Amino acid sequence: QVQLVESGGGLVQPGGSLRLSCTPSRIIFGINIMGWYRQAPQKERELVATISNGCNPNYADSVKGRFTISRDMELNTVYLQMNSLKPDDTAVYYCHADTIGAMEYWGKGTLVTVSS
């Protein structure tokens, strides 16, 4: 079964940066939108950012101006550059992709901890 594999999480101090990456375990045809979601302890999973196959980004208000989503169409890889990190950004970050055939894929998540 195809999975999305995330990498790049870790511990960072407030104000620091991290870059997350996500790539499928094998080729997925017809990917439409790729994106990142996050789930903090005791909270619901929420959208962070998405990017269409036309590379049009969409961001949650809480990360606008600090996070940048990008995509490598050939590699089916999506990235999330996170700058000016805050303790409130601490969460498990999940990669997501959907296809024009209405299939959905999720990663297992990567933990981002922002703490001094």
Backbone torsions as a table, in degrees:
resi	resn	phi	psi	omega
1	GLN	NA	136.3	-178.8
2	VAL	-72.0	136.0	174.2
3	GLN	-128.6	157.5	171.1
4	LEU	-94.7	135.1	-175.9
5	VAL	-114.7	116.8	179.9
6	GLU	-95.4	153.4	173.2
7	SER	-151.0	163.3	173.3
8	GLY	106.9	-3.3	178.2
9	GLY	-72.9	172.8	179.5
10	GLY	160.4	-167.0	179.8
11	LEU	-100.3	131.4	179.7
12	VAL	-142.6	149.4	178.2
13	GLN	-77.8	155.2	175.1
14	PRO	-54.0	137.2	-176.3
15	GLY	90.3	-9.7	-178.3
16	GLY	-83.6	-176.1	-176.5
17	SER	-130.8	152.2	171.4
18	LEU	-144.4	154.7	175.8
19	ARG	-125.7	120.6	177.0
20	LEU	-96.3	146.3	176.2
21	SER	-128.8	152.8	179.3
22	CYS	-147.0	127.8	178.4
23	THR	-140.3	148.5	179.4
24	PRO	-71.8	151.6	178.3
25	SER	-69.1	-24.2	168.8
26	ARG	-153.0	173.2	-171.8
27	ILE	-60.5	134.9	172.1
28	ILE	-114.7	124.0	179.8
29	PHE	-90.3	142.3	173.1
30	GLY	78.1	26.5	177.6
31	ILE	-62.7	135.3	179.4
32	ASN	-104.2	-77.3	-178.7
33	ILE	-108.9	136.1	171.1
34	MET	-117.8	152.9	-178.1
35	GLY	-168.6	179.8	179.4
36	TRP	-125.2	137.2	173.3
37	TYR	-124.3	163.8	177.1
38	ARG	-143.9	154.6	178.0
39	GLN	-137.7	114.6	177.2
40	ALA	-88.3	159.9	178.7
41	PRO	-55.0	134.9	177.1
42	GLN	68.3	13.4	-178.4
43	LYS	-126.1	163.7	176.7
44	GLU	-75.6	155.2	173.6
45	ARG	-68.2	137.4	-177.4
46	GLU	-132.9	153.9	177.2
47	LEU	-71.6	138.6	173.8
48	VAL	-105.6	-55.8	-178.6
49	ALA	-162.0	148.4	173.7
50	THR	-132.9	161.0	177.7
51	ILE	-144.0	131.2	-177.4
52	SER	-81.3	174.7	177.8
53	ASN	-74.5	-6.0	169.4
54	GLY	-95.6	9.1	178.5
55	CYS	63.6	33.1	173.2
56	ASN	-92.0	119.9	-176.6
57	PRO	-88.5	157.0	175.2
58	ASN	-140.9	133.1	-174.8
59	TYR	-126.6	148.0	167.2
60	ALA	-67.4	147.0	-179.1
61	ASP	-57.5	-32.7	-175.4
62	SER	-68.5	-16.6	-176.9
63	VAL	-118.2	-3.6	-179.4
64	LYS	-58.5	135.0	179.6
65	GLY	85.2	-10.7	179.4
66	ARG	-116.5	-35.0	-177.8
67	PHE	-108.4	146.7	176.3
68	THR	-132.2	125.7	176.8
69	ILE	-100.3	140.7	177.8
70	SER	-144.8	169.0	-171.2
71	ARG	-148.2	137.8	172.1
72	ASP	-104.0	107.3	-173.4
73	MET	-67.0	-34.1	-178.5
74	GLU	-69.4	-38.2	-176.6
75	LEU	-92.9	-3.9	-175.0
76	ASN	55.4	34.4	-176.9
77	THR	-108.6	140.7	176.6
78	VAL	-122.5	143.7	-177.4
79	TYR	-122.6	154.0	172.4
80	LEU	-134.2	108.0	175.1
81	GLN	-87.6	120.4	-176.3
82	MET	-115.7	115.6	179.0
83	ASN	-115.4	164.5	178.2
84	SER	49.6	48.1	-175.8
85	LEU	-65.8	145.4	-179.1
86	LYS	-120.5	158.1	175.6
87	PRO	-55.1	-32.4	178.7
88	ASP	-66.7	-13.5	176.6
89	ASP	-81.5	-6.9	179.1
90	THR	-61.3	123.8	-176.7
91	ALA	-177.1	169.3	165.5
92	VAL	-88.2	126.4	-177.5
93	TYR	-101.1	128.4	-177.3
94	TYR	-114.7	137.4	174.0
95	CYS	-90.3	145.0	-179.3
96	HIS	-139.5	145.9	174.2
97	ALA	-143.6	142.8	170.1
98	ASP	-127.2	159.6	-174.7
99	THR	-117.6	166.3	177.6
100	ILE	-67.3	-14.8	174.7
101	GLY	-92.8	13.8	176.2
102	ALA	66.8	25.0	171.2
103	MET	-87.9	150.7	177.5
104	GLU	-126.4	143.9	178.4
105	TYR	-133.5	142.5	176.7
106	TRP	-128.3	151.1	169.5
107	GLY	-90.2	174.7	-179.7
108	LYS	-84.7	-12.2	176.3
109	GLY	100.6	151.4	175.0
110	THR	-133.1	135.2	-173.9
111	LEU	-85.0	129.9	172.8
112	VAL	-115.7	122.4	179.1
113	THR	-120.7	122.7	179.2
114	VAL	-110.9	109.4	-174.5
115	SER	-159.0	148.0	175.0
116	SER	-93.7	NA	NA
